[in-house]
């Protein structure tokens, strides 16, 4: 049973990696992702997700040698950054929306 679960989990990692990697490549080639804060965040977020999936693939292929542990450390260091960035963008968008609603209320007769 454990082997079946591992095979299914590994397949899901590869299945997730394909669209994540495709997104990063296409977004880089077709979108001016450096133009806005949100588009830069989308790229950073997807690069980190794709990197995490690649780390999982490398672990399947190469085990947990020292190079893998260093790679995992570097990749996981990016995760808190993009998660806090996403949280900041959410709070910023909510604050801007609140300000917009206040202005709309003031403008009404």
N, C-alpha and C positions, 0 to 999 in steps of 0.2 A: 504494500500500500504506500509506504514512504517513497518508493521509487516512482510510482505513478504520479504522486503529488509533485515530486521534483521535476518530472518530465513535463507535466502540465505547467508548472510555474516557470520553467525555462522557456517553454514555447510562448508563454504570455510575455515574457521579457523581450524575446525576439520580435513578436508581433507588435509590441508597443514601440520598439526601437525604429521600425521601418517608417511609420508615419511621423514620428518625432524628428528623425533625421531629415526626412523629405521636407517637413515644414521649415526647418532651419535653413536648408539649402534654397528652397523656393522663396522664402521670405527675404533672404539675403539678396537673391538675384532679381526679384521682381518688385520689391517694396523699398522706398526710401526710409528704411527703419531708423536712421539716425536723425530724422527730421523732428520728431517730437519725443517728449519724455515718455509717453505711453508706448510708442512704437519701440523705443530703446529698451524699455522694460520687458515688452513682449519678447523681443529677441533674447535678452539676457535670461529671462525665465525659461524659455524653450531650450536655450543652450545648456543651462544647468540640468533640466530634466533629461535631455538627450545624453548629457555626460553621465548622469547617474545610471541611465540604462546601459550605456557603454561599459561602465564599471561592473555592472552585473554580468554582462557578457564576458568581459575579460576574466572575471572570477570563474565563470563556468569553464572557460578555455584554459586558464593558466593557474588556477589555484590561488593560494594566498601567500605568494612570495613577498619579499620586502618591497619590490617595485610596485606591487599591487597595493600594499598598505599605504605607500606614499601617494600613489594615484588617488586612492579612495579618500585620503585626508585632504588633498588639494580640491577634489571635486566636491566633497561634502562641505568644505569651507565656503563654497559659493551659495549653498542652499539658504543659510540664514540671511545672507545679503538680499537675495531676490525675494524672499518671503517678507522681510521687513520693508523692502521697497514696495512690494505690492500692498502691504498694510498702510504704508504712508500715502500711497496714491489713492487708496480707498478713502482714508480719512480726509485727504485734501479735496477729493471730489464731493464728499458729503458736505464739507464746510462750504465749498463754493455753491452747492445747490441751496444750502440754508440761506446764504447771503442773497442769492438770486430770488428766493421766495420772499425774503424781507423786502427787497427792492420792489417786487411786484405788488406787495401789500401796500406799500407807501404810495405807489403810483395810482392805485385805485381810488376813485372818488368816494 
